Amino acid sequence: NDEMVDREELEAMYSSHGVKQRHIADWLERFDVNKDGKITFKEFCSVLSLNEDQLRNEKKVRIEEQSIDKTDEFPAGVVILSTTMIKSRQLDAKYSPSWQCAILQGNYWIQFSHEPFLAIQFRYQNYVCLCWRTSSQ
């Protein structure tokens, strides 16, 4: 992982996902700040005002998550839709500090802020459960 992508890699990725190649020039124009034909991780983060170290850490956590066998962590019928956490100390010793939860039926759209790596969305039967921890400050 060299933390950069060039035109050839973009073309291969676009082709494998059936995305139109005409968008590659837009990506290079937007993110190739020094115009060397490559988009570096640093350039990408800079353009989007993202914290490089935080994103690297999130990637590391996601890789670790994928290696964990989650089959016996949740009851039968629970389908994990999205998560950025690994068993956050059993939801911080049963719901403190500052855990929020929403249980929904049907379609939904939600935007919320949470501490890095501390959010999960899962489905159980006809319900969707969203849990996240807000800042304790």
N, C-alpha and C positions, 0 to 999 in steps of 0.2 A: 504494500500500500504506500504509494509515493505522494499521496494527498494532492494529486492533480489529475486533470483529464484533458486530453487533446482532441482535436477535430476527429481523428480516426476512431477514438474510443466513443465519442458522442455518436458518430455515425453508426457504429456497431450496436450501441445500446438502443438508439432510436429504431434501427432496423429490427432488432430482436423483439421490440415491444410494439411494432407496427405504427410508430409515430412518424409523421411526415418530416422528412429531412429539412424542409425549408426553415424550420425553427432553430436549427443549429446556428445559423448566422446570428439570429437574435440573441441566443445564449452567449455566444462569443463576444458580441458587441456589448452586452450588458455586464458580463462578469470578467472578461479578460482585460483587466485594468491596464496592464503594461503592454498589451497588444503583441504578445509573443506567440500567440496561437494556442495557448494553454490556459485553462482556468485552474488556479491553485485553490487549495482549501482556504488559505489566508485571503485571497481576493474574494472568494465567494462569501466568506464571513464578513469581510469589510463592507462589501456592497449592501449586505442585508443587516448590517449592524449587529451581528451575532458574536457571542463570546466563544472564541476558538477552543479554549480549554474546557469549557462547560460542554460543548458539543462532542469533543473527544471523549470526555468522561461518560456522556450519555451513550455514545456508541459502544464503549467498553461494557457498560451495564447491560445494554441490549444483547450483546454477544454472550455475556454471562447468563442472562435470563434464558436465552435459547438453549443453553446446554443443561438447564435444570429440568428434570422430569416433573411436570406439574400434574400428572394424572392422579396422584393421591392427595393433592393439596385442596381440592375443591370437591364438593358433593357431586354425585352423578347428576347429569342434566345441566350443569353450569357450563356455559360456553364463554371463555374469555374473549372479549371483543377487542380490548386494548389495555395495555398496562405499561407503566413506566417504573414499576417498583418490584422489589423482591421482598415479600413478606414483611414489610416495614415494622419490624419488632412487634408483630401481632397487633397491628394498627395502634402502635404506641401504647402498649399495655391497656388495651380495650378502650379506644376512642379518645384518648387525650394525647397530645395537644391538638386542638383545632381540626378535627376530622369533620368533613361535610359529606352528606350522603343524599342522593336523590333516587327514588324508585319510580319508574315510569312504565306506562303501557303505550303501545302504538309508536308512531313516528315522533322523533324529537330532534331538536337542534339546540345545542348548548355551547356557550363559551364561558370558560372559567379559568381562573388563575390558581396555580398550585405550586408548591415547592417542587424543585426538580426531582424527578423519579418517584413521585409520591401521588400517583393517580391510577385508577383502574376502572374499567367499564366491563361488565359482564352481563350475560343473558341467562335467566333461569325461567324456563317455561315461557309465559307470555310477558315477563317483566324484564326490564333493563335496569341494572343497578349501576350508579355512578358514585364513586367514592374518591375523595381527594383531600389532601391536607393543605390547609392554608398556612401562611406564615404565623409562627407563634410569637412574633415580635409585636 
